[in-house]
């Protein structure tokens, strides 16, 4: 799978010190790759999360039930599995950068088209197509950057890429709050989707400035035989793929349960206004960003598995505490929002480095993208269960805690990879 070479990997420029040593350790091409991946994931997050911000208005416009509304998120996550599998093959066949551009184009195009939906089935279908691009972008960007980063800093470098999700989330809340509070609700949700065209600007930067790591370019030039998808289910990789997929399922199930339904919960069961909801979400997002960065340091110092376990336990406990705060104590929601956002996001910081380290270079794209995105699709079961539950949104958020429990179980079947060099 991996070796420990006697010379630094391509992209590393030597040992540095200080809080941003992880960034200075990257070569110039590595830094450009980081910027491209960061921007791609931030806009991926934005295009996904404009849906929750407009969910109440969409439900009212089309006359949807709670289950039908939840299905809009579910179909996006389910189709992300297909997008992830397809993108995984492309990553190993045409390269990381080309795949990044293809996936960004896909999710941006279909997000914009969602704003032109004339009925619920059309919107559902467009969200499914948006999910294909959404599913492939993360793996392409994460692998691109992982192959430039040294083993010493890989956890921190990839955690910063992961933190782009919080940046996109914050942007979605800002735009969503302004749009939903100042434009007629019948058209506001469409405007939100139309703003999903922003990634087009990123494509210009990526096309001009970002390249695959040299060893990847060399391998592509040789046009060696490509390993099929079945390769990640053979030999020692089969166990890793199955348990890594279960880990992703649990973490995704927990996260998407509250990320999808929390805005609706704050509005319908806590009686907050659009502006009020935005304020509470910003506390969550601030915690999320800090969680990503903090956990990046921890995965490099303590190891990947222990950080996953720590934040799965904390996220489950904090989620249950959050939704059981008594009515009339909304100020406690604000206080508890920061640690909830911190823990639920910190658990993602290890994914980029950990999944890349589990697989050899020839199937790294296939393995990482499959386990992450199929897990994301299976995790869609959890927010769907909330929509069909008779316990109300708040009571049904217990499904998120169950997801984190699955993640803890998955870790029992996976190895520790801290300090691994990528070949």
Helices and strands as residue ranges (DSSP letters): H 21-24, H 28-62, H 66-93, H 96-114, H 120-146, H 154-182, H 185-194, G 195-198, H 199-209, H 214-222, G 229-233, H 236-268, H 274-301, H 304-323, H 330-346, H 351-358, G 361-363, H 364-388, H 392-396, H 398-410, G 411-413
